[in-house]
């Protein structure tokens, strides 16, 4: 059976969270307070992780698609799983296009975009054919490399004398309004809410008890890294330039110049950013495969890889004709409506439905008294004044409420019985 270790789950999550975030100045609408917006969004991201993991804990060994089918059944759950499969394909397509554009703009400007995307997709298909375990093992190697380069960028740009912390002043100069506006829906949904796709992979973890802690730790580290990245970007480029730069982090890398030796590191930076994007695209791709596999009960997920790969390639070219439209669709439509629906509202609703169904199941399976009243396992019947009454072993508020209800019922029944007898006597 497919299994990934806790450390592999951690490395995959961190690479996923870093992903395409290196391409943008996240939360720059809050200007110099963007780094604060990242940290606040991370805290909400922790709550979303609790929702996702709580839902999965109620159904161990089941992925998110299978949980939907269990909770909602075939007729309601089937269409929803299909929509989630399309959602994962859509996000995978966006990341696919993001990094195709990155290579086109920075490294291969004369190469047709289609050629770049085909090579990118062939690599992804090959890795997924090898399986999730192979992708997880490669992440163990790649994460230290990515983290080393990102942290080295922080250090080298500081040594180059390009960092001016005065650009971060005044802190909260415009109040909390702009910060909160960036937190939701933008930053909560991207990148923190996107960890929902890992609910398709958590059943493969070798330690189910460590899933929540691993996810929280990975998101916490990623959130701090992103916040520090925003501090470096704003300090080095200034708020105004950071807001309009095509790839702000790459512009920061270009500024590195230490003793005329360490310069022109942007080529390495492009490779590092591409690694994060590759993992994010691949994980969403595989999440879509598992969704359709659960829905159509396909035994071997590899049958879905090539058809979906071709579809993602086609969608990235036809659906998004140019990069400005790609950015507009993501910022103005996807984050506000699509992401919020699929990453926040539906999972929360499913968790509530799961709780209600489990509570109903416990009540239905509990003993029933002669009047058809269900009671908990801690209750017992005792005889009191000739009436059968349900009394809890606990002497707390629960037992008091039960006793009160049954006493009131007995009084009402006695009243109407005696009233009926009186009427019969009078009429007789």
Number of C-alpha atoms within 10 A of each C-alpha: 3 11 16 20 15 21 15 22 25 23 23 25 27 23 25 30 27 25 22 25 18 24 21 18 25 26 26 23 17 23 24 27 27 25 26 21 27 27 18 18 26 27 17 18 25 19 13 23 24 16 19 25 23 14 23 23 17 14 16 13 15 19 23 27 25 21 24 20 19 14 15 15 12 14 9 12 19 20 13 19 23 17 16 21 23 16 18 24 24 19 21 25 24 22 22 24 26 21 24 23 19 18 18 17 15 13 14 14 12 8 12 10 17 14 11 17 23 16 11 17 21 14 13 21 20 12 16 21 15 11 15 19 17 13 20 22 17 16 25 17 12 18 21 13 13 19 16 11 15 20 13 12 20 19 13 19 21 17 14 14 13 17 20 15 13 11 19 20 11 10 12 17 11 13 11 13 11 18 25 18 15 21 26 18 19 24 24 26 26 24 23 26 27 22 22 22 22 22 21 24 22 27 22 21 19 15 13 16 11 13 22 19 15 18 22 20 16 20 26 19 15 21 25 15 17 22 22 16 24 27 23 26 26 30 22 25 21 20 21 12 14 24 20 12 15 15 17 24 27 22 17 23 24 16 19 25 18 14 9 8 8 11 14 14 15 19 13 13 20 20 14 20 22 21 22 25 27 22 25 25 27 23 24 27 27 27 27 29 25 25 24 21 20 20 20 11 11 14 9 9 18 18 13 16 19 16 10 17 20 14 13 24 18 16 17 23 15 10 12 17 11 13 12 10 11 16 15 11 14 18 13 11 12 20 19 15 11 14 22 19 14 20 21 19 11 13 19 16 11 18 19 14 15 21 14 12 13 13 11 12 11 12 15 12 11 13 14 13 13 7 7 8 10 15 19 14 12 9 15 15 12 12 9 8 7 7 12 16 19 22 21 21 12 11 9 9 10 13 16 13 13 17 16 13 13 16 15 12 12 14 11 11 12 12 11 11 11 11 11 11 11 12 10 10 8 7 7 6
